[in-house]
Amino acid sequence: MKDPDHGEKPSESGASAAGRSDGSRLGPRNGKGKRKRRKSSASPSAIASQPGTAGMAGRPAGQNDAEPARKRKRRRRSKSAKQQATGPSAQQGGSAQVVEPSLGERKGHKRSKKARHRRGLQGRPLTSGERQPVQQRAADGGNARSATSASNGQTASQPRPGQRADQPRTPYVAASEPPAPLYAALDLGTNNCRLLIAQPTRPGQFRVVDAFSRIVRLGEGLGASGRLSDEAMERAVEALKICASKLGARTIRRSRLIATEAARAAENGENFLDRVARETGLELEIINRETEARLAVSGCSSLVDRETRSVVLFDIGGGSSEIAVIRIGDSRSNRLANHITHWTSLPVGVVTLSERHGGQHVTPASFEAMVNEVEGMLARFESPPVEALANGASGSGFHLIGTSGTVTTLAGVHLDLPRYDRRRVDGLWLTDDEVSAMQARLLSWDFNARAANPCIGPDRADLVLAGCAILEAIRRRWPSTRMRVADRGLREGLLTDMMADDGAWRRSRPRRHQRGANAGSQEGNKA
């Protein structure tokens, strides 16, 4: 007998034909209605040459004689279709588009099993053909490609569902929507140096592109000497050099760089800013206390509910603490700072208070002494009583908002976070009993226990109780059943004001009635 590949067919006996007819060549079912075909001693071409009508899987074996040939034909049709799609006629712009046959064109197709390779994320079927890339603005994702595209003001397209991450992605910028501009805000405080670079998104909101924060303790020893020490200035300059490199790597439309209480109160504050300009190229401005209070309110405007009628907002800083009384009437302004009726800036912060009373070893007596000192400062502040601020007997229209490291630390300890998470802390509500419990818990810990907490750390272990003393004095002056935590402050207020002044949110997208009017005018022109 010759090899079947040379064109001569093997002879078949009646026994072999009978063996196929009674199903001896077919294996057991695999659980989904199809039988597994055993390996036949005859060649595929010999089996394909047998007489009979080609049938579907699961039918009697006598009707499945042409099954291998039909599968080979289907593979050849699929292969030829791909070759035609990748030919010169299907190439546009130097890239080939592969067009696969639709699911309905596949003969004998099992949709529930064989269509899995055409399903994307969460099992949604993918559409055939090339999809338009989705616009993605440059973000600080930690990779060089996103940082480069963001610095050039470009946007990158997201990978389509089912596309591998290692496949090259071509940049895409929609012609009708230019990339949003970048805004930068820097806040050099008594304890921290912070930077934010963001893009405007929806009205009143923005997306952070890059951020930086470092504890520099610029005001260390300021209360005793009245001057900025050389070590503190050196730490601040090193942090500002990093900020300058981040700003220089991007195209910033508008920026504002401010310095607060430490540079404001120090005798050599102006000389320090001159040194910063020489060594980093950054021009910082010293803002007054009223501007600082208004910026703190602007940064927290989105955390005030529509049902709220009055708020006492406080920002416990390193060298000063700003407090603003906000009363909202029936007509609410787009800028919450316009509703400030009373404000004050206390010349005390976590750094200055801890240096005077000691921050490492705090006893209940020393803690009460810190609270009494702050209460004496608040007694000279004229503001409406809490009964006038609260709406009704329940006080549902009045609450406190705290924006500082003190209140965010309390929130992190309250949630028992293994690591500080801003997404869980910002906007969190705390009851009056929860705040009292957290303060008592921190007061019971020694310095090492506070430093070991992941939400405090060794950098804040000697400052957190001084901040709790300032918070306790504010709570005694304006008792409230609840307090909202804000992990935001001056930087967010700077960004909000700059974007609002430039009209960044008004030009971002046409209004709904404007789009309808434009569509109607276009239809009229076509008619």
URHU-V321273 format. One record per helix or strand of 2 or more residues. SS is the DSSP state (@ for helix, = for strand). FROM is the first residue (numbers start at 1). TO is the last residue. If there is no record, write none. Layout:
ss;from;to
SS;FROM;TO
SS;FROM;TO
This chain:
ss;from;to
@;4;6
@;14;21
=;26;29
=;35;37
@;44;48
@;61;63
@;67;85
@;88;90
=;91;92
=;95;96
@;103;105
@;111;118
@;121;123
=;135;137
@;144;151
=;155;157
=;182;188
=;192;200
=;206;215
@;222;225
@;230;248
=;254;259
@;261;265
@;269;280
=;285;286
@;289;299
@;301;303
=;310;316
=;321;327
@;336;339
=;340;346
@;350;357
@;364;379
@;386;389
=;398;402
@;405;415
@;422;425
=;429;431
@;432;444
@;447;452
@;457;460
@;464;477
=;482;485
@;490;502
@;512;526
